Amino acid sequence: MEYYDPREYDLAGRIAKLKTKHGFIETPFLFPVIDPSRQNRYLNIIDRVGFNAFITNAYLLYRRNRGERVNIHDFFDWRKPVMTDSGGYQILLYGSVDVDNKTIVKYQKEIDSDICVILDIPTGTSMSRVEALNAIRETIKRSWESMSLIMESDQLWVLPIQGAPYPDLVYYSSLVSSRIPYHIYALGSPTVYLEKYDYEKILLLTIIARRNLPPNKPLHVFGVGHPMIIPFLVAVGADLFDSASYILYARDDRLMFEWGTRRLDELYYSPCNCPICSKYSIEELREMNRDERVDLIAEHNLYVLMKEIKQTKQTIREGRLWEYLEYKSKLHSSLKKAFGIIVKYRDYLMKYNPLIKTNIHALLLIDSNSVCNPRLEINRKNTYKYLIKGEYSKLLLLPALSKPYSNNRIYNMFREKYCEFKILFYHPYLGLFPPEVSNTYPYFQHEIGRLEYSSRIVREIINTITKLRVSDLKIVTVDNS
């Protein structure tokens, strides 16, 4: 197999096997950050929770060991995959590091990392356009500079995409980078947006980058470590993430949940049944010594992150990632805005979204947002194309009330009464469709939450009827009084 092997698709998200020297990583995946100076304290925790890889900082390891070569798997006593960052985050924080790109690239080769990152220049969010463009050009220069060093390497190499906060510069950076043959691409500098819950911006920049990059190569998004946003980023094509959020939040007594974050002193009950929350009450966590509490909250946060990764994978397998995003969008106002980006760019998602899956599940039609589900929208478009090829001079429109729509009393009654009329069903989510498809997917395999007609569906129905050249139209309506 190739080093990256996608197996399941939904929207622009996918489940894939990423092959490294020390084993496979199933994506989507989040690399917990491990500080080289505190490795023993948290490695056992991330392993226990189920993370089979982590990321650490090669630059900090280089400084700690004064450049001395050390096998990273021996150093951490870890026989599974290890990813190393190059010091770009330190450049973002402090402006520079006391090592050059070639040195840190060679060092990552020597310590035997599985996934390595060249030393890029992050643009952050405070650079001017000129500064950001110069940072991109320097990163691109370094990517070519590194090629001679990594060509024969059996490691996976990552090329960071910079340009934030300027969408056009992210476009430029990703377009140029797509022509440079790295194994993995990574979008940099989203941390500030995450801290501000500006998920719209992160999604937009991720979409811009993903569209320009080779679809057969994974995309890493640096610094993403909250369960709220992970499935949204997966849906637009992100595969890998990394974050130290689990421990940073824990040191501040903050607990992650799928819907947000709460400080320990804000909680009376824990709405979580992970092993930590099942064993300790909120009161017990408050009363224990700080070091023990930090470790336990960090472990809780890791369990929540792992649960989100697994939940996202499950929805991809079921073909219900869109429905999951709909559900998530109702948990927080920032996620509602994020879902707006998903809706806006659904044409992009349609290019990757399989129309039907072998292990198909019924579509969950929740509210008017469900109309935009790409799987449903593609079916409507295909049905409309089919309809306008037919002859409908006499047309009877029936409301689709109960499944199977073509095998109920109302349909049979009107078919006998208006035998000279063609019959089409109309539905608040499915639009117009002929009786002969009413037993096929998704016209039969769907569940409805709230019946409401959106202006989008009404326009689609009117436009389609106009194209059918109907001379005699009869519409059966439902009396809801």
C-alpha positions in Angstrom: 0.0 0.0 0.0 1.0 3.6 -0.3 1.9 5.5 2.8 -1.6 7.1 2.9 -4.6 4.9 2.1 -8.1 6.3 2.5 -10.8 3.7 3.2 -14.0 5.6 3.9 -15.3 8.9 2.7 -18.0 11.4 3.7 -18.2 15.0 2.7 -14.5 15.9 2.2 -13.6 13.9 5.3 -12.1 10.4 5.1 -10.8 7.6 7.3 -7.4 6.4 6.2 -4.3 4.5 7.2 -1.1 6.5 7.5 1.9 4.2 7.3 5.0 5.1 9.3 8.2 3.2 10.2 6.8 2.4 13.7 3.2 1.5 12.8 0.0 2.7 11.3 -2.0 5.8 12.4 -5.7 5.8 11.5 -6.8 9.3 10.5 -8.5 11.5 11.5 -6.0 11.6 14.3 -4.9 14.1 17.0 -1.3 14.0 18.2 -1.1 15.0 21.9 1.9 17.2 22.5 4.5 15.8 24.9 7.1 18.1 26.4 10.6 16.4 26.2 11.3 17.4 29.8 8.1 15.8 31.2 7.8 12.7 29.1 7.3 10.0 31.7 4.4 11.9 33.4 2.0 11.9 30.4 3.1 9.1 28.0 1.4 6.4 30.1 -1.8 8.5 30.1 -2.0 9.1 26.4 -1.2 5.4 25.8 -3.9 4.3 28.3 -6.5 6.6 26.6 -5.8 5.1 23.2 -3.5 7.5 21.4 -0.9 5.4 19.6 1.3 8.4 18.5 2.3 11.8 19.9 4.2 14.9 18.8 7.1 16.5 20.5 9.4 19.4 19.8 12.7 18.4 18.1 14.1 21.9 18.7 13.6 21.7 22.5 15.1 18.2 22.4 18.0 19.5 20.4 18.6 22.3 23.0 18.1 19.9 25.9 20.7 17.5 24.6 23.0 20.2 23.1 22.6 18.8 19.7 23.6 15.3 20.8 22.1 12.6 18.7 19.6 10.4 20.6 17.1 7.9 19.2 13.8 9.4 20.0 12.1 6.1 20.6 14.7 5.1 23.1 14.6 8.6 24.7 10.8 8.3 25.3 10.8 4.4 25.6 8.0 4.4 23.0 7.9 1.9 20.1 5.0 3.5 18.3 5.0 6.5 15.9 6.5 9.8 17.0 6.0 13.1 15.1 8.4 16.0 15.7 7.9 19.7 15.2 10.9 21.8 14.2 10.7 24.9 16.3 8.3 26.9 14.2 6.0 27.5 17.2 9.0 29.0 19.1 9.5 31.3 16.2 5.9 32.3 16.4 6.3 33.0 20.2 9.7 34.6 20.3 10.5 35.7 16.8 13.5 33.4 16.2 15.3 30.2 17.3 19.1 29.6 17.6 19.2 26.9 15.0 18.8 26.9 11.2 16.6 24.8 8.9 19.3 22.4 7.6 20.5 21.6 11.2 17.0 20.8 12.5 16.1 18.8 9.4 19.3 16.7 9.8 18.7 16.4 13.5 15.2 15.0 12.9 16.7 12.4 10.5 19.3 11.4 13.1 16.9 11.0 16.0 14.7 8.7 13.8 11.3 10.6 14.0 8.5 9.0 12.0 6.9 12.3 10.9 9.1 15.4 10.6 8.5 19.1 9.9 10.9 21.5 8.2 11.6 24.8 10.1 9.0 27.1 8.7 8.3 30.8 9.5 4.8 31.0 10.9 2.8 34.1 10.0 0.6 34.1 13.1 -2.0 36.8 13.0 0.0 40.0 13.6 2.2 40.2 10.6 1.6 42.7 7.9 0.9 41.4 4.4 4.5 42.2 3.3 5.9 40.4 6.3 3.5 37.4 5.8 4.5 37.1 2.1 8.2 37.2 3.0 7.6 34.5 5.6 5.8 32.3 2.9 8.7 32.8 0.5 11.2 31.9 3.1 9.3 28.7 4.1 9.0 27.8 0.4 12.8 28.4 0.0 13.5 26.1 2.9 11.2 23.4 1.6 13.3 23.2 -1.6 16.5 23.5 0.4 15.5 20.5 2.5 14.7 18.3 -0.5 18.2 17.1 -1.0 18.4 16.1 2.7 15.1 14.2 2.8 14.9 12.5 -0.7 16.3 9.2 0.5 14.7 9.4 4.0 12.2 6.7 5.0 10.4 9.3 7.2 7.3 11.3 6.3 8.0 15.0 5.8 5.6 17.8 6.4 5.5 21.1 4.5 3.7 23.9 6.5 1.3 26.2 4.6 1.4 29.8 5.9 -0.4 33.1 5.1 -2.9 33.6 7.9 -4.7 35.8 8.5 -4.8 36.7 4.8 -6.9 34.2 2.7 -5.3 35.2 -0.6 -1.8 34.4 0.9 -3.0 31.1 2.2 -4.2 30.4 -1.4 -0.8 31.4 -2.8 1.1 29.4 -0.2 -0.9 26.2 -0.7 -0.9 26.5 -4.5 2.9 26.8 -4.6 3.4 24.2 -1.9 1.2 21.7 -3.8 3.9 21.5 -6.5 6.6 20.5 -4.0 6.5 16.7 -3.3 6.1 16.4 0.4 4.2 13.6 2.1 2.0 15.7 4.3 1.0 19.4 4.2 0.1 21.4 7.3 -1.8 24.6 7.8 -0.1 26.8 10.4 -1.1 29.6 12.8 -4.7 28.8 13.7 -4.2 28.9 17.5 -5.2 32.5 17.9 -8.5 31.9 16.2 -9.2 28.8 18.3 -8.7 30.8 21.5 -11.2 33.4 20.2 -13.7 30.7 19.1 -13.3 32.1 15.6 -14.0 28.8 14.0 -15.3 30.4 10.8 -11.9 31.8 10.0 -10.1 28.5 10.6 -12.6 26.6 8.4 -12.3 29.1 5.6 -8.5 29.0 5.6 -8.6 25.2 5.8 -10.9 25.0 2.8 -8.7 27.4 0.8 -5.6 25.3 1.5 -7.3 21.9 1.0 -8.7 22.8 -2.4 -5.2 23.5 -3.8 -3.4 20.5 -2.3 -3.2 17.0 -3.7 -6.3 15.1 -2.5 -4.3 11.9 -2.1 -2.1 13.5 0.6 -3.1 14.2 4.2 -3.6 17.7 5.6 -2.5 18.5 9.2 -3.9 21.5 11.0 -1.5 22.8 13.7 -2.7 23.6 17.2 -6.2 22.2 17.0 -7.2 20.6 20.2 -10.8 21.1 21.1 -13.6 18.6 20.4 -15.9 21.4 19.3 -14.2 22.1 16.0 -12.6 18.8 15.1 -15.5 17.2 13.1 -16.0 20.5 11.2 -12.3 20.5 10.1 -12.5 16.8 9.2 -15.6 17.5 7.1 -13.7 20.1 4.9 -10.7 17.8 4.4 -8.4 18.0 7.5 -6.9 14.7 8.5 -4.4 15.3 11.3 -4.2 17.6 14.3 -1.9 18.3 17.3 -2.3 20.1 20.5 -1.2 20.5 24.1 -4.6 21.8 25.1 -5.3 18.7 27.2 -2.6 19.7 29.7 -2.8 23.5 29.3 -6.5 23.5 30.1 -5.9 21.1 33.0 -3.3 23.4 34.6 -6.0 26.1 34.6 -8.6 23.7 36.1 -10.5 23.7 32.8 -12.4 20.6 31.6 -13.2 20.0 27.9 -16.6 18.8 26.8 -18.0 18.3 23.3 -20.0 21.5 23.6 -17.4 23.8 25.3 -15.1 24.2 28.3 -15.9 24.7 32.0 -13.7 25.6 34.9 -13.8 23.2 37.8 -15.3 25.8 40.1 -18.2 26.3 37.6 -19.3 22.7 37.8 -21.6 21.0 40.3 -21.9 17.8 38.3 -19.7 16.3 35.6 -21.7 15.6 32.4 -19.2 13.0 31.4 -18.8 9.3 32.1 -15.1 8.9 31.2 -13.1 6.7 33.6 -11.9 9.9 35.5 -15.4 11.4 35.9 -16.9 8.0 36.8 -14.4 7.6 39.6 -14.1 11.1 41.0 -16.8 13.6 41.9 -16.4 17.3 41.2 -16.0 17.9 44.9 -13.2 15.3 45.2 -11.3 16.8 42.3 -11.5 20.2 44.0 -10.2 19.0 47.3 -7.2 16.9 46.1 -3.7 18.4 45.7 -3.0 20.4 42.6 -0.5 18.0 40.8 -2.9 15.0 41.1 -5.8 17.1 40.0 -4.0 18.4 36.9 -3.1 14.9 35.8 -6.6 13.7 36.3 -8.2 16.6 34.4 -5.6 16.2 31.6 -6.6 12.6 31.3 -10.3 13.5 31.2 -9.5 16.0 28.4 -7.7 13.3 26.5 -10.7 11.0 26.9 -13.0 13.7 25.5 -10.7 14.3 22.6 -10.5 10.6 21.8 -14.2 10.2 22.0 -14.7 13.1 19.5 -12.2 11.5 17.1 -14.0 8.1 17.4 -17.5 9.7 17.0 -16.3 11.6 13.9 -15.0 8.4 12.4 -18.2 6.6 13.1 -20.3 9.2 11.4 -18.0 9.1 8.4 -18.6 5.3 8.2 -22.3 5.7 8.5 -22.5 8.6 6.0 -23.9 10.9 8.6 -21.2 13.5 9.1 -23.5 16.2 7.8 -26.1 15.3 10.4 -23.5 15.2 13.1 -22.4 18.8 12.2 -26.0 19.9 12.3 -26.3 18.5 15.8 -23.0 20.1 16.9 -24.0 23.4 15.4 -26.8 23.7 18.0 -24.4 23.3 20.9 -22.7 26.7 20.7 -23.1 30.0 18.7 -19.6 29.7 17.3 -20.4 26.3 15.9 -23.6 27.7 14.4 -21.4 30.2 12.5 -19.0 27.4 11.6 -21.9 25.4 10.1 -22.7 28.4 8.0 -19.3 28.0 6.3 -20.1 24.3 5.7 -23.4 25.3 4.1 -21.8 28.0 2.0 -19.1 25.7 0.6 -21.2 22.6 0.2 -20.5 22.6 -3.6 -16.9 22.0 -2.7 -17.9 19.2 -0.4 -20.1 17.6 -3.1 -17.0 16.9 -5.2 -15.8 14.4 -2.6 -19.0 13.2 -1.0 -20.1 9.7 -2.2 -23.7 9.7 -3.4 -24.3 6.4 -1.7 -22.4 4.1 0.6 -22.5 0.3 0.9 -23.3 0.5 4.6 -26.0 3.1 4.1 -28.0 4.6 6.9 -31.2 6.6 6.6 -30.8 10.3 6.2 -31.7 12.3 9.3 -33.7 15.3 8.2 -33.7 17.6 11.3 -34.7 21.1 10.1 -34.4 23.5 7.2 -30.6 23.1 7.3 -31.0 19.5 6.2 -32.1 20.7 2.8 -28.5 21.5 2.1 -27.1 18.1 2.9 -25.0 17.4 -0.2 -26.2 13.8 -0.4 -29.8 15.0 -0.5 -29.1 18.0 -2.7 -27.4 15.9 -5.3 -30.3 13.5 -5.4 -32.7 16.4 -5.9 -30.6 17.8 -8.7 -30.4 14.4 -10.5 -34.2 13.9 -10.1 -35.0 17.3 -11.5 -32.7 16.6 -14.5 -34.7 13.4 -15.0 -38.1 15.1 -14.7 -37.5 17.8 -17.2 -36.9 15.2 -19.9 -40.5 13.9 -19.5 -43.9 15.1 -20.7 -46.1 16.6 -18.0 -48.8 18.6 -19.8 -51.2 17.4 -17.1 -49.7 17.3 -13.7 -51.0 16.4 -10.2 -48.9 17.3 -7.2 -49.4 15.2 -4.1 -47.9 15.9 -0.7 -45.5 13.1 0.4 -47.1 12.2 3.7 -46.2 8.7 4.7 -43.8 6.1 3.4 -43.8 4.3 1.1 -45.3 7.3 -0.7 -46.5 5.3 -3.8 -48.1 2.6 -1.8 -50.7 4.3 0.4 -54.4 5.0 0.2 -54.2 8.7 -0.8 -51.9 8.0 -3.7 -54.1 5.1 -5.0 -57.2 7.2 -4.7 -55.9 10.2 -6.7 -54.2 7.9 -9.3 -57.6 6.4 -10.0 -59.5 9.7 -10.0 -57.0 11.5 -12.2 -55.8 8.7 -14.4 -55.0 11.0 -17.3 -52.6 13.1 -15.1 -48.9 12.4 -14.3 -48.3 12.4 -10.6 -45.4 13.9 -8.7 -44.8 14.0 -5.0 -43.6 17.1 -3.3 -41.8 17.1 0.0 -40.2 19.8 2.3 -36.8 18.1 2.0 -36.9 15.8 -0.9 -38.5 18.3 -3.3 -40.3 16.9 -6.4 -40.0 13.3 -7.2 -41.9 10.6 -9.3 -43.7 7.7 -7.6 -41.3 5.1 -9.2 -38.4 6.3 -7.0 -40.3 6.4 -3.7 -39.0 3.0 -2.6 -35.3 3.9 -3.3 -32.7 5.8 -1.4 -33.1 8.4 0.0 -36.9 8.7 -0.7 -37.6 5.8 1.5 -34.5 5.7 3.8 -34.9 8.9 5.8 -36.3 10.1 9.1 -37.9 13.5 9.6 -37.7 15.7 12.7 -39.4 18.9 11.8 -41.6 19.4 8.8 -41.0 22.9 7.4 -40.6 24.2 3.8 -37.6 26.3 3.2 -37.6 29.1 0.6 -34.8 27.1 -1.2 -37.1 24.0 -1.7 -40.1 26.2 -2.8 -37.9 27.9 -5.4 -36.6 24.6 -6.7 -40.1 23.2 -7.0 -41.4 26.3 -8.8 -38.4 26.4 -11.2 -38.8 22.7 -12.0 -42.6 23.0 -12.7 -41.9 25.9 -14.9 -39.5 23.8 -17.0 -42.0 21.0 -17.3 -44.3 23.0 -19.6 -47.4 22.1 -17.7 -50.8 23.1 -19.2 -53.1 21.7 -16.5 -51.8 21.7 -12.9 -53.6 20.4 -9.9 -52.1 20.6 -6.4 -53.3 18.6 -3.4 -52.5 20.4 -0.2 -52.6 19.4 3.5 -55.0 21.1 5.9 -53.0 21.7 9.1 -55.8 23.6 10.9 
